[in-house]
Amino acid sequence: MFEVTTKAASEIKRLLQGEDIPNAVLRVRVIPGGCSGFSYEMGFDDATEETDKVFESDGVKVAIDEMSLPYLSGAILDYADGLSGTGFTIKNPNAKGSCGCGSSFTA
């Protein structure tokens, strides 16, 4: 299971308004790298693969590839726009630790 908060879904919809991607999905994946071992990568895609797991929340589709799924199972995608920063955040119960800047994690 991968959850998208209402606030994150609203921001994703806002970002898609200016794009010409007919069947847009937000692709979220875990890639090797960063100071703690793994980091997140997100971007819009116009197609899904047969092996992708697709989640839908508040009218937003999120695709996660089979390699990333175990690392993102139970995670929550949120959007913050407060004084301490603006952007998407992932609350991941599978992360055992993260770096000081919060952009990478260990599993």
ABEGO torsion letter per residue (X at the ends): XBBBBAAAAAAAAAAAAABBBABBBBBBBBBBEEAAGBBBBBBBBABBBAABBBBBBGGBBBBBBAAAAAAABGBBBBBBBBAAEBEBBBBBAABABBBAAGABBBX
